[in-house]
Amino acid sequence: MFENNPHPTWVFDRETLRFLAVNAAAVRKYGYSREEFLAMTLKDIRPPEDVPALLETVRALEREMRAATPGGID
C-alpha cells in the first residue's frame, strides 16, 4: 500500500522532520533518489518561504494527535 501508492508518500521523524521512508512516486515526482531523500528533511523539499507554515502544520498535527490519543503519544 505504501510503496505502490501512486501519490508521493513518506514517513518522517516528528522531531527532526528527517525522512525515514519514501515511496517510488515521491522519488519520481521530486527527482531525488531514495538515498538522497533519506539524508533530507521535509524542510529541504519546500521553498524557504513555506517553511514557517510547514512547521506550524506539523505542530498542529502533533497537538491534534496528543488530544485524540488517550495517554498521549511519544
PyMOL Python script that loads the backbone (N, CA, C, O; Angstrom):
from pymol import cmd

cmd.read_pdbstr("""\
ATOM      1  N   MET A   1       0.826  -1.186   0.000  1.00  0.00           N
ATOM      2  CA  MET A   1       0.000   0.000   0.000  1.00  0.00           C
ATOM      3  C   MET A   1       0.879   1.261   0.000  1.00  0.00           C
ATOM      4  O   MET A   1       0.568   2.227  -0.698  1.00  0.00           O
ATOM      5  N   PHE A   2       1.929   1.260   0.745  1.00  0.00           N
ATOM      6  CA  PHE A   2       2.820   2.430   0.804  1.00  0.00           C
ATOM      7  C   PHE A   2       3.637   2.556  -0.481  1.00  0.00           C
ATOM      8  O   PHE A   2       3.591   3.584  -1.157  1.00  0.00           O
ATOM      9  N   GLU A   3       4.372   1.519  -0.805  1.00  0.00           N
ATOM     10  CA  GLU A   3       5.285   1.596  -1.949  1.00  0.00           C
ATOM     11  C   GLU A   3       4.544   1.761  -3.274  1.00  0.00           C
ATOM     12  O   GLU A   3       5.020   2.468  -4.163  1.00  0.00           O
ATOM     13  N   ASN A   4       3.404   1.128  -3.414  1.00  0.00           N
ATOM     14  CA  ASN A   4       2.672   1.179  -4.684  1.00  0.00           C
ATOM     15  C   ASN A   4       1.643   2.300  -4.755  1.00  0.00           C
ATOM     16  O   ASN A   4       0.919   2.405  -5.745  1.00  0.00           O
ATOM     17  N   ASN A   5       1.564   3.128  -3.739  1.00  0.00           N
ATOM     18  CA  ASN A   5       0.645   4.266  -3.769  1.00  0.00           C
ATOM     19  C   ASN A   5       1.074   5.175  -4.918  1.00  0.00           C
ATOM     20  O   ASN A   5       2.254   5.510  -5.023  1.00  0.00           O
ATOM     21  N   PRO A   6       0.137   5.581  -5.784  1.00  0.00           N
ATOM     22  CA  PRO A   6       0.522   6.427  -6.919  1.00  0.00           C
ATOM     23  C   PRO A   6       0.844   7.872  -6.522  1.00  0.00           C
ATOM     24  O   PRO A   6       1.340   8.642  -7.345  1.00  0.00           O
ATOM     25  N   HIS A   7       0.571   8.236  -5.292  1.00  0.00           N
ATOM     26  CA  HIS A   7       0.834   9.592  -4.802  1.00  0.00           C
ATOM     27  C   HIS A   7       2.117   9.600  -3.966  1.00  0.00           C
ATOM     28  O   HIS A   7       2.391   8.643  -3.242  1.00  0.00           O
ATOM     29  N   PRO A   8       2.900  10.672  -4.064  1.00  0.00           N
ATOM     30  CA  PRO A   8       4.107  10.749  -3.235  1.00  0.00           C
ATOM     31  C   PRO A   8       3.741  10.609  -1.753  1.00  0.00           C
ATOM     32  O   PRO A   8       2.893  11.332  -1.231  1.00  0.00           O
ATOM     33  N   THR A   9       4.396   9.672  -1.107  1.00  0.00           N
ATOM     34  CA  THR A   9       4.100   9.370   0.287  1.00  0.00           C
ATOM     35  C   THR A   9       5.409   9.155   1.023  1.00  0.00           C
ATOM     36  O   THR A   9       6.352   8.573   0.487  1.00  0.00           O
ATOM     37  N   TRP A  10       5.454   9.638   2.273  1.00  0.00           N
ATOM     38  CA  TRP A  10       6.660   9.444   3.058  1.00  0.00           C
ATOM     39  C   TRP A  10       6.320   9.313   4.526  1.00  0.00           C
ATOM     40  O   TRP A  10       5.221   9.637   4.976  1.00  0.00           O
ATOM     41  N   VAL A  11       7.301   8.827   5.246  1.00  0.00           N
ATOM     42  CA  VAL A  11       7.254   8.749   6.704  1.00  0.00           C
ATOM     43  C   VAL A  11       8.416   9.602   7.181  1.00  0.00           C
ATOM     44  O   VAL A  11       9.525   9.511   6.655  1.00  0.00           O
ATOM     45  N   PHE A  12       8.148  10.443   8.198  1.00  0.00           N
ATOM     46  CA  PHE A  12       9.216  11.307   8.695  1.00  0.00           C
ATOM     47  C   PHE A  12       9.230  11.294  10.211  1.00  0.00           C
ATOM     48  O   PHE A  12       8.224  10.998  10.854  1.00  0.00           O
ATOM     49  N   ASP A  13      10.375  11.616  10.766  1.00  0.00           N
ATOM     50  CA  ASP A  13      10.538  11.721  12.210  1.00  0.00           C
ATOM     51  C   ASP A  13       9.885  13.017  12.672  1.00  0.00           C
ATOM     52  O   ASP A  13      10.175  14.084  12.131  1.00  0.00           O
ATOM     53  N   ARG A  14       9.007  12.933  13.667  1.00  0.00           N
ATOM     54  CA  ARG A  14       8.266  14.111  14.127  1.00  0.00           C
ATOM     55  C   ARG A  14       9.166  15.176  14.732  1.00  0.00           C
ATOM     56  O   ARG A  14       8.849  16.362  14.652  1.00  0.00           O
ATOM     57  N   GLU A  15      10.263  14.785  15.325  1.00  0.00           N
ATOM     58  CA  GLU A  15      11.129  15.769  15.979  1.00  0.00           C
ATOM     59  C   GLU A  15      12.128  16.407  15.012  1.00  0.00           C
ATOM     60  O   GLU A  15      12.324  17.622  15.037  1.00  0.00           O
ATOM     61  N   THR A  16      12.750  15.607  14.172  1.00  0.00           N
ATOM     62  CA  THR A  16      13.790  16.132  13.293  1.00  0.00           C
ATOM     63  C   THR A  16      13.270  16.484  11.900  1.00  0.00           C
ATOM     64  O   THR A  16      13.928  17.202  11.147  1.00  0.00           O
ATOM     65  N   LEU A  17      12.093  15.977  11.566  1.00  0.00           N
ATOM     66  CA  LEU A  17      11.482  16.108  10.242  1.00  0.00           C
ATOM     67  C   LEU A  17      12.270  15.362   9.166  1.00  0.00           C
ATOM     68  O   LEU A  17      12.010  15.545   7.976  1.00  0.00           O
ATOM     69  N   ARG A  18      13.224  14.526   9.565  1.00  0.00           N
ATOM     70  CA  ARG A  18      14.020  13.744   8.612  1.00  0.00           C
ATOM     71  C   ARG A  18      13.157  12.628   8.021  1.00  0.00           C
ATOM     72  O   ARG A  18      12.390  11.968   8.723  1.00  0.00           O
ATOM     73  N   PHE A  19      13.307  12.439   6.706  1.00  0.00           N
ATOM     74  CA  PHE A  19      12.588  11.358   6.050  1.00  0.00           C
ATOM     75  C   PHE A  19      13.100  10.018   6.549  1.00  0.00           C
ATOM     76  O   PHE A  19      14.308   9.804   6.658  1.00  0.00           O
ATOM     77  N   LEU A  20      12.172   9.116   6.852  1.00  0.00           N
ATOM     78  CA  LEU A  20      12.527   7.760   7.270  1.00  0.00           C
ATOM     79  C   LEU A  20      12.261   6.762   6.157  1.00  0.00           C
ATOM     80  O   LEU A  20      12.927   5.731   6.061  1.00  0.00           O
ATOM     81  N   ALA A  21      11.276   7.075   5.310  1.00  0.00           N
ATOM     82  CA  ALA A  21      10.930   6.219   4.167  1.00  0.00           C
ATOM     83  C   ALA A  21      10.198   7.081   3.144  1.00  0.00           C
ATOM     84  O   ALA A  21       9.463   8.000   3.505  1.00  0.00           O
ATOM     85  N   VAL A  22      10.404   6.780   1.882  1.00  0.00           N
ATOM     86  CA  VAL A  22       9.687   7.455   0.799  1.00  0.00           C
ATOM     87  C   VAL A  22       9.292   6.397  -0.223  1.00  0.00           C
ATOM     88  O   VAL A  22       9.980   5.390  -0.388  1.00  0.00           O
ATOM     89  N   ASN A  23       8.172   6.639  -0.910  1.00  0.00           N
ATOM     90  CA  ASN A  23       7.767   5.662  -1.917  1.00  0.00           C
ATOM     91  C   ASN A  23       8.286   6.052  -3.293  1.00  0.00           C
ATOM     92  O   ASN A  23       8.867   7.122  -3.471  1.00  0.00           O
ATOM     93  N   ALA A  24       8.068   5.170  -4.264  1.00  0.00           N
ATOM     94  CA  ALA A  24       8.565   5.380  -5.623  1.00  0.00           C
ATOM     95  C   ALA A  24       7.947   6.622  -6.261  1.00  0.00           C
ATOM     96  O   ALA A  24       8.614   7.312  -7.032  1.00  0.00           O
ATOM     97  N   ALA A  25       6.682   6.918  -5.953  1.00  0.00           N
ATOM     98  CA  ALA A  25       6.029   8.103  -6.523  1.00  0.00           C
ATOM     99  C   ALA A  25       6.728   9.388  -6.062  1.00  0.00           C
ATOM    100  O   ALA A  25       6.846  10.335  -6.839  1.00  0.00           O
ATOM    101  N   ALA A  26       7.185   9.429  -4.823  1.00  0.00           N
ATOM    102  CA  ALA A  26       7.914  10.602  -4.323  1.00  0.00           C
ATOM    103  C   ALA A  26       9.247  10.739  -5.052  1.00  0.00           C
ATOM    104  O   ALA A  26       9.653  11.846  -5.407  1.00  0.00           O
ATOM    105  N   VAL A  27       9.918   9.631  -5.273  1.00  0.00           N
ATOM    106  CA  VAL A  27      11.193   9.652  -5.987  1.00  0.00           C
ATOM    107  C   VAL A  27      10.978  10.192  -7.401  1.00  0.00           C
ATOM    108  O   VAL A  27      11.755  11.019  -7.876  1.00  0.00           O
ATOM    109  N   ARG A  28       9.926   9.724  -8.071  1.00  0.00           N
ATOM    110  CA  ARG A  28       9.643  10.200  -9.432  1.00  0.00           C
ATOM    111  C   ARG A  28       9.281  11.680  -9.447  1.00  0.00           C
ATOM    112  O   ARG A  28       9.801  12.439 -10.265  1.00  0.00           O
ATOM    113  N   LYS A  29       8.392  12.096  -8.545  1.00  0.00           N
ATOM    114  CA  LYS A  29       7.899  13.478  -8.562  1.00  0.00           C
ATOM    115  C   LYS A  29       8.988  14.496  -8.225  1.00  0.00           C
ATOM    116  O   LYS A  29       9.114  15.520  -8.895  1.00  0.00           O
ATOM    117  N   TYR A  30       9.768  14.211  -7.192  1.00  0.00           N
ATOM    118  CA  TYR A  30      10.734  15.196  -6.709  1.00  0.00           C
ATOM    119  C   TYR A  30      12.118  15.053  -7.337  1.00  0.00           C
ATOM    120  O   TYR A  30      12.931  15.973  -7.250  1.00  0.00           O
ATOM    121  N   GLY A  31      12.400  13.905  -7.972  1.00  0.00           N
ATOM    122  CA  GLY A  31      13.666  13.733  -8.678  1.00  0.00           C
ATOM    123  C   GLY A  31      14.867  13.397  -7.818  1.00  0.00           C
ATOM    124  O   GLY A  31      15.990  13.364  -8.321  1.00  0.00           O
ATOM    125  N   TYR A  32      14.661  13.148  -6.538  1.00  0.00           N
ATOM    126  CA  TYR A  32      15.749  12.724  -5.659  1.00  0.00           C
ATOM    127  C   TYR A  32      15.757  11.204  -5.589  1.00  0.00           C
ATOM    128  O   TYR A  32      14.704  10.573  -5.692  1.00  0.00           O
ATOM    129  N   SER A  33      16.920  10.617  -5.418  1.00  0.00           N
ATOM    130  CA  SER A  33      16.976   9.175  -5.188  1.00  0.00           C
ATOM    131  C   SER A  33      16.447   8.893  -3.778  1.00  0.00           C
ATOM    132  O   SER A  33      16.335   9.798  -2.951  1.00  0.00           O
ATOM    133  N   ARG A  34      16.133   7.651  -3.528  1.00  0.00           N
ATOM    134  CA  ARG A  34      15.683   7.274  -2.182  1.00  0.00           C
ATOM    135  C   ARG A  34      16.757   7.618  -1.154  1.00  0.00           C
ATOM    136  O   ARG A  34      16.446   8.107  -0.068  1.00  0.00           O
ATOM    137  N   GLU A  35      18.008   7.364  -1.494  1.00  0.00           N
ATOM    138  CA  GLU A  35      19.109   7.642  -0.575  1.00  0.00           C
ATOM    139  C   GLU A  35      19.221   9.147  -0.302  1.00  0.00           C
ATOM    140  O   GLU A  35      19.459   9.559   0.833  1.00  0.00           O
ATOM    141  N   GLU A  36      19.049   9.955  -1.339  1.00  0.00           N
ATOM    142  CA  GLU A  36      19.086  11.409  -1.145  1.00  0.00           C
ATOM    143  C   GLU A  36      17.959  11.860  -0.232  1.00  0.00           C
ATOM    144  O   GLU A  36      18.169  12.675   0.667  1.00  0.00           O
ATOM    145  N   PHE A  37      16.756  11.329  -0.462  1.00  0.00           N
ATOM    146  CA  PHE A  37      15.625  11.678   0.405  1.00  0.00           C
ATOM    147  C   PHE A  37      15.951  11.369   1.861  1.00  0.00           C
ATOM    148  O   PHE A  37      15.689  12.183   2.746  1.00  0.00           O
ATOM    149  N   LEU A  38      16.517  10.203   2.107  1.00  0.00           N
ATOM    150  CA  LEU A  38      16.759   9.772   3.489  1.00  0.00           C
ATOM    151  C   LEU A  38      17.825  10.611   4.184  1.00  0.00           C
ATOM    152  O   LEU A  38      18.004  10.498   5.397  1.00  0.00           O
ATOM    153  N   ALA A  39      18.527  11.442   3.440  1.00  0.00           N
ATOM    154  CA  ALA A  39      19.503  12.366   4.028  1.00  0.00           C
ATOM    155  C   ALA A  39      18.911  13.766   4.173  1.00  0.00           C
ATOM    156  O   ALA A  39      19.620  14.698   4.555  1.00  0.00           O
ATOM    157  N   MET A  40      17.620  13.924   3.873  1.00  0.00           N
ATOM    158  CA  MET A  40      16.970  15.233   3.870  1.00  0.00           C
ATOM    159  C   MET A  40      15.856  15.297   4.912  1.00  0.00           C
ATOM    160  O   MET A  40      15.498  14.300   5.539  1.00  0.00           O
ATOM    161  N   THR A  41      15.323  16.510   5.070  1.00  0.00           N
ATOM    162  CA  THR A  41      14.159  16.717   5.926  1.00  0.00           C
ATOM    163  C   THR A  41      13.025  17.291   5.079  1.00  0.00           C
ATOM    164  O   THR A  41      13.221  17.674   3.926  1.00  0.00           O
ATOM    165  N   LEU A  42      11.842  17.340   5.675  1.00  0.00           N
ATOM    166  CA  LEU A  42      10.701  17.958   4.995  1.00  0.00           C
ATOM    167  C   LEU A  42      11.019  19.380   4.547  1.00  0.00           C
ATOM    168  O   LEU A  42      10.575  19.816   3.485  1.00  0.00           O
ATOM    169  N   LYS A  43      11.777  20.092   5.348  1.00  0.00           N
ATOM    170  CA  LYS A  43      12.114  21.480   5.019  1.00  0.00           C
ATOM    171  C   LYS A  43      12.915  21.581   3.727  1.00  0.00           C
ATOM    172  O   LYS A  43      12.844  22.593   3.029  1.00  0.00           O
ATOM    173  N   ASP A  44      13.671  20.545   3.409  1.00  0.00           N
ATOM    174  CA  ASP A  44      14.524  20.569   2.222  1.00  0.00           C
ATOM    175  C   ASP A  44      13.743  20.518   0.908  1.00  0.00           C
ATOM    176  O   ASP A  44      14.272  20.905  -0.134  1.00  0.00           O
ATOM    177  N   ILE A  45      12.514  20.056   0.940  1.00  0.00           N
ATOM    178  CA  ILE A  45      11.740  19.965  -0.307  1.00  0.00           C
ATOM    179  C   ILE A  45      10.701  21.080  -0.417  1.00  0.00           C
ATOM    180  O   ILE A  45       9.873  21.070  -1.329  1.00  0.00           O
ATOM    181  N   ARG A  46      10.742  22.028   0.497  1.00  0.00           N
ATOM    182  CA  ARG A  46       9.825  23.164   0.468  1.00  0.00           C
ATOM    183  C   ARG A  46      10.593  24.445   0.180  1.00  0.00           C
ATOM    184  O   ARG A  46      11.751  24.576   0.580  1.00  0.00           O
ATOM    185  N   PRO A  47       9.967  25.383  -0.503  1.00  0.00           N
ATOM    186  CA  PRO A  47      10.618  26.684  -0.676  1.00  0.00           C
ATOM    187  C   PRO A  47      10.819  27.333   0.703  1.00  0.00           C
ATOM    188  O   PRO A  47       9.995  27.143   1.597  1.00  0.00           O
ATOM    189  N   PRO A  48      11.895  28.086   0.879  1.00  0.00           N
ATOM    190  CA  PRO A  48      12.173  28.690   2.194  1.00  0.00           C
ATOM    191  C   PRO A  48      10.999  29.484   2.763  1.00  0.00           C
ATOM    192  O   PRO A  48      10.769  29.464   3.972  1.00  0.00           O
ATOM    193  N   GLU A  49      10.268  30.169   1.918  1.00  0.00           N
ATOM    194  CA  GLU A  49       9.137  30.969   2.412  1.00  0.00           C
ATOM    195  C   GLU A  49       7.975  30.111   2.915  1.00  0.00           C
ATOM    196  O   GLU A  49       7.102  30.620   3.619  1.00  0.00           O
ATOM    197  N   ASP A  50       7.946  28.824   2.570  1.00  0.00           N
ATOM    198  CA  ASP A  50       6.879  27.925   3.025  1.00  0.00           C
ATOM    199  C   ASP A  50       7.208  27.212   4.331  1.00  0.00           C
ATOM    200  O   ASP A  50       6.324  26.618   4.950  1.00  0.00           O
ATOM    201  N   VAL A  51       8.468  27.262   4.758  1.00  0.00           N
ATOM    202  CA  VAL A  51       8.899  26.501   5.935  1.00  0.00           C
ATOM    203  C   VAL A  51       8.156  26.905   7.209  1.00  0.00           C
ATOM    204  O   VAL A  51       7.761  26.010   7.957  1.00  0.00           O
ATOM    205  N   PRO A  52       7.938  28.196   7.510  1.00  0.00           N
ATOM    206  CA  PRO A  52       7.187  28.521   8.735  1.00  0.00           C
ATOM    207  C   PRO A  52       5.782  27.901   8.750  1.00  0.00           C
ATOM    208  O   PRO A  52       5.348  27.405   9.790  1.00  0.00           O
ATOM    209  N   ALA A  53       5.078  27.919   7.641  1.00  0.00           N
ATOM    210  CA  ALA A  53       3.747  27.314   7.585  1.00  0.00           C
ATOM    211  C   ALA A  53       3.838  25.794   7.733  1.00  0.00           C
ATOM    212  O   ALA A  53       2.986  25.182   8.379  1.00  0.00           O
ATOM    213  N   LEU A  54       4.863  25.186   7.141  1.00  0.00           N
ATOM    214  CA  LEU A  54       5.074  23.750   7.295  1.00  0.00           C
ATOM    215  C   LEU A  54       5.265  23.396   8.761  1.00  0.00           C
ATOM    216  O   LEU A  54       4.648  22.455   9.261  1.00  0.00           O
ATOM    217  N   LEU A  55       6.117  24.145   9.451  1.00  0.00           N
ATOM    218  CA  LEU A  55       6.386  23.874  10.866  1.00  0.00           C
ATOM    219  C   LEU A  55       5.130  24.040  11.707  1.00  0.00           C
ATOM    220  O   LEU A  55       4.898  23.261  12.631  1.00  0.00           O
ATOM    221  N   GLU A  56       4.323  25.039  11.402  1.00  0.00           N
ATOM    222  CA  GLU A  56       3.069  25.227  12.144  1.00  0.00           C
ATOM    223  C   GLU A  56       2.108  24.075  11.881  1.00  0.00           C
ATOM    224  O   GLU A  56       1.425  23.618  12.798  1.00  0.00           O
ATOM    225  N   THR A  57       2.049  23.608  10.653  1.00  0.00           N
ATOM    226  CA  THR A  57       1.190  22.465  10.329  1.00  0.00           C
ATOM    227  C   THR A  57       1.619  21.225  11.088  1.00  0.00           C
ATOM    228  O   THR A  57       0.778  20.498  11.618  1.00  0.00           O
ATOM    229  N   VAL A  58       2.922  20.975  11.145  1.00  0.00           N
ATOM    230  CA  VAL A  58       3.437  19.812  11.884  1.00  0.00           C
ATOM    231  C   VAL A  58       3.102  19.948  13.365  1.00  0.00           C
ATOM    232  O   VAL A  58       2.699  18.971  13.996  1.00  0.00           O
ATOM    233  N   ARG A  59       3.260  21.142  13.928  1.00  0.00           N
ATOM    234  CA  ARG A  59       2.932  21.363  15.351  1.00  0.00           C
ATOM    235  C   ARG A  59       1.438  21.156  15.600  1.00  0.00           C
ATOM    236  O   ARG A  59       1.052  20.559  16.605  1.00  0.00           O
ATOM    237  N   ALA A  60       0.598  21.647  14.686  1.00  0.00           N
ATOM    238  CA  ALA A  60      -0.852  21.495  14.836  1.00  0.00           C
ATOM    239  C   ALA A  60      -1.242  20.021  14.775  1.00  0.00           C
ATOM    240  O   ALA A  60      -2.083  19.574  15.555  1.00  0.00           O
ATOM    241  N   LEU A  61      -0.650  19.273  13.873  1.00  0.00           N
ATOM    242  CA  LEU A  61      -0.943  17.841  13.787  1.00  0.00           C
ATOM    243  C   LEU A  61      -0.513  17.125  15.059  1.00  0.00           C
ATOM    244  O   LEU A  61      -1.204  16.232  15.548  1.00  0.00           O
ATOM    245  N   GLU A  62       0.627  17.525  15.584  1.00  0.00           N
ATOM    246  CA  GLU A  62       1.121  16.935  16.841  1.00  0.00           C
ATOM    247  C   GLU A  62       0.123  17.199  17.976  1.00  0.00           C
ATOM    248  O   GLU A  62      -0.187  16.300  18.758  1.00  0.00           O
ATOM    249  N   ARG A  63      -0.377  18.438  18.059  1.00  0.00           N
ATOM    250  CA  ARG A  63      -1.357  18.766  19.103  1.00  0.00           C
ATOM    251  C   ARG A  63      -2.631  17.941  18.922  1.00  0.00           C
ATOM    252  O   ARG A  63      -3.182  17.430  19.897  1.00  0.00           O
ATOM    253  N   GLU A  64      -3.092  17.810  17.699  1.00  0.00           N
ATOM    254  CA  GLU A  64      -4.302  17.029  17.432  1.00  0.00           C
ATOM    255  C   GLU A  64      -4.110  15.565  17.802  1.00  0.00           C
ATOM    256  O   GLU A  64      -5.005  14.945  18.377  1.00  0.00           O
ATOM    257  N   MET A  65      -2.949  15.014  17.475  1.00  0.00           N
ATOM    258  CA  MET A  65      -2.672  13.618  17.816  1.00  0.00           C
ATOM    259  C   MET A  65      -2.650  13.432  19.327  1.00  0.00           C
ATOM    260  O   MET A  65      -3.183  12.448  19.840  1.00  0.00           O
ATOM    261  N   ARG A  66      -2.040  14.369  20.039  1.00  0.00           N
ATOM    262  CA  ARG A  66      -1.996  14.266  21.507  1.00  0.00           C
ATOM    263  C   ARG A  66      -3.400  14.334  22.100  1.00  0.00           C
ATOM    264  O   ARG A  66      -3.730  13.590  23.023  1.00  0.00           O
ATOM    265  N   ALA A  67      -4.218  15.227  21.564  1.00  0.00           N
ATOM    266  CA  ALA A  67      -5.587  15.385  22.081  1.00  0.00           C
ATOM    267  C   ALA A  67      -6.451  14.168  21.794  1.00  0.00           C
ATOM    268  O   ALA A  67      -7.345  13.842  22.575  1.00  0.00           O
ATOM    269  N   ALA A  68      -6.193  13.501  20.689  1.00  0.00           N
ATOM    270  CA  ALA A  68      -7.027  12.370  20.268  1.00  0.00           C
ATOM    271  C   ALA A  68      -6.564  11.032  20.814  1.00  0.00           C
ATOM    272  O   ALA A  68      -7.263  10.029  20.668  1.00  0.00           O
ATOM    273  N   THR A  69      -5.384  11.001  21.446  1.00  0.00           N
ATOM    274  CA  THR A  69      -4.816   9.756  21.904  1.00  0.00           C
ATOM    275  C   THR A  69      -4.845   9.693  23.437  1.00  0.00           C
ATOM    276  O   THR A  69      -4.143  10.451  24.105  1.00  0.00           O
ATOM    277  N   PRO A  70      -5.656   8.790  23.987  1.00  0.00           N
ATOM    278  CA  PRO A  70      -5.653   8.651  25.454  1.00  0.00           C
ATOM    279  C   PRO A  70      -4.249   8.323  25.952  1.00  0.00           C
ATOM    280  O   PRO A  70      -3.602   7.409  25.441  1.00  0.00           O
ATOM    281  N   GLY A  71      -3.795   9.050  26.920  1.00  0.00           N
ATOM    282  CA  GLY A  71      -2.467   8.816  27.462  1.00  0.00           C
ATOM    283  C   GLY A  71      -1.377   9.513  26.680  1.00  0.00           C
ATOM    284  O   GLY A  71      -0.205   9.418  27.045  1.00  0.00           O
ATOM    285  N   GLY A  72      -1.734  10.218  25.603  1.00  0.00           N
ATOM    286  CA  GLY A  72      -0.748  10.946  24.807  1.00  0.00           C
ATOM    287  C   GLY A  72       0.005  10.072  23.845  1.00  0.00           C
ATOM    288  O   GLY A  72      -0.250   8.873  23.736  1.00  0.00           O
ATOM    289  N   ILE A  73       0.936  10.683  23.146  1.00  0.00           N
ATOM    290  CA  ILE A  73       1.784   9.960  22.200  1.00  0.00           C
ATOM    291  C   ILE A  73       3.230  10.228  22.564  1.00  0.00           C
ATOM    292  O   ILE A  73       3.540  11.233  23.204  1.00  0.00           O
ATOM    293  N   ASP A  74       4.098   9.348  22.164  1.00  0.00           N
ATOM    294  CA  ASP A  74       5.537   9.514  22.429  1.00  0.00           C
ATOM    295  C   ASP A  74       6.268   9.784  21.156  1.00  0.00           C
ATOM    296  O   ASP A  74       7.488   9.953  21.168  1.00  0.00           O
TER     297      ASP A  74
END
""", "prot")
cmd.dss("prot")
cmd.show_as("cartoon", "prot")
cmd.util.cbc("prot")
cmd.orient("prot")
